[in-house]
Amino acid sequence: MTRMTAHLRVTGAAVAASALLSLWAAGPAAAHGAPTDPVSRVYACSPEGGSAARSAACRAAVAANKASFTMWDNLRVAGVNGRDRQVIPDGRLCSGGLPAYKGLDLARTDWPSTRLTPGARLTMTYASTIAHTGTFKLYLTKPGYDPAEPLTWADLPARPFAQVTDPALTDGAYHIRGTLPSDRTGRHVLFTIWQNSSTPDTYYSCSDVVFPEKKAAAPAPAPTSASASASASAPASASASAGAATGKAARSATTAPRAASTAADSTPVASDTDAGSGPSAPLLAGGAAAVLVLIGGAALALRLRRR
């Protein structure tokens, strides 16, 4: 009887321990989370991801994992204590370095994504089931990020663009607000770190986002016919003005010597308009001189005869 009682006690203790272990394992699992908007890779590729889970990228991630992402809310690493860049290796940021999530680190350009606007206000929805205290940090890959290459710490700025501590859990989710950088275009990764203060765990997630590409500058408009005519007439007007000025100067230069000679010589100058209407002044003067010569000669001859 004693042996049976002891056996029952051991069995009961084992069952109780097993139950406690199950509760411990279930408790933290229910307290985990991941971004659902912008959708994270782990949530998009989980059985709850809907059509996104059937995308080529998610199928490749599950194949690399050799298992489905049923534990989409359990991507956590214990004991990091803020040493994220020292603990999580380059190329494995999206998986947190955990082998069970390695498919999330595939460098692809076709991950399920969310379209965002540069410089706009962002409200991230981070699904969770039990409230925890801690700090959320949101990073956006730098300009020039290449999604065809594995994600590294060098792809992320040193400081997050948004950081929130102990937000309220509302309707099963945290809502993290911030202003997006204004200089991003094309495909990027929104990397989220949730460092718990009520547990030793840190959660990591990658959300693929797409910003509009910059539009090319419009070409300069061709000149209209009116402006072209104005442009063409401008040089002509300038030439005409210059010609008029030149002609005026030439006429001034021509008349100046003529006026000077008139002042120095009082001899009358024949008018061009009277050239065909009568004898010129020089001819009249010559006739008068001849008459005087004849009169003088006659007078001289008469005096000689009287002697």
C-alpha positions, 0 to 999 in steps of 0.5 A, a space after each residue: 500500500 505504501 509503495 502504491 501511495 508513493 507511486 501515485 504521488 510520483 505519478 501525480 507530481 509528474 502529471 502536474 509538472 507536465 501540465 505546468 510545463 504546458 501552461 508555461 509553453 502556451 503562456 509565452 506563445 500567447 503573449 507574442 506578436 508580429 506586424 500585420 500592417 505593413 504585413 511582415 514576412 512571417 505573418 504573410 507566409 503563415 497559414 493566416 496570411 491568406 492569398 499572400 501565403 500562396 505567393 512565390 516568395 512565401 512558397 520558397 520561404 516555406 520550402 527553405 524552412 521545410 516547415 510552415 510558419 504556424 508560430 508566426 508570433 514566436 520569432 524571438 531571441 532571449 537575452 539580447 538586452 539591446 545588443 541587436 547588432 552584436 547578437 543577430 548576424 548580417 544576412 539573418 536579420 529577418 529570421 533573428 538568426 533562428 534556424 526555424 525561420 531561415 526562409 525569411 532571409 531569402 533575398 527576393 524582390 517579390 515578397 508580399 508588400 505594402 505600398 507607402 508614401 514618402 514623408 507620410 504618417 505611418 501607423 503600424 499594427 502589431 498584433 499581440 494577444 497579451 499586453 507586455 511592456 517594452 520598446 518598439 523601434 522602427 527602421 527603414 532601409 537606407 536610400 539605394 537599398 538593393 532587395 536582391 541582396 541579403 539584409 545587413 545592419 549596414 543597410 539600416 540607419 543607426 537611429 530608428 525613424 520611430 520609437 515608442 515605449 509601452 503603447 497600449 494594447 487595443 483590440 489585440 494589437 499595438 499601434 505604433 505611429 511615426 513619420 516616414 522618411 521623405 527620401 525613399 523610392 522603390 522597394 524597401 524593408 521596414 525592420 521592427 525590433 520589440 525589446 520586452 522589459 517584462 520578459 528577457 525576449 526581443 522580437 524581430 520582423 521584416 515588412 516589405 514596403 514599396 514607395 513610388 518611383 520618382 518621375 522624370 523631369 518633363 522636357 522644356 516646351 518648344 517655342 510657339 510660332 508667336 515667340 519664334 516670330 518675336 525672336 526672329 523680329 528682334 534681331 531685324 529690328 535691331 539691325 534696322 535701328 542700327 542702319 537708321 542710326 548709321 545713315 543719319 550719322 553718314 548724312 551728318 558727316 556729309 553736310 558738315 564740310 559743305 556748311 564749313 566751305 559755305 562759311 569760308 567762301 562767299 561765292 554763291 553756289 548754284 542750286 540744283 533745282 535751277 540748273 535748266 532755267 537760265 544762265 549761270 552766275 559765272 557766265 553773266 559775270 564774264 559778259 559784263 567784264 567783256 563789255 567793260 574791256 570794250 568800253 575802256 578800249 574805245 575811250 583810249 582810242 578816242 583820246 589818242 586821236 585828239 592828240 
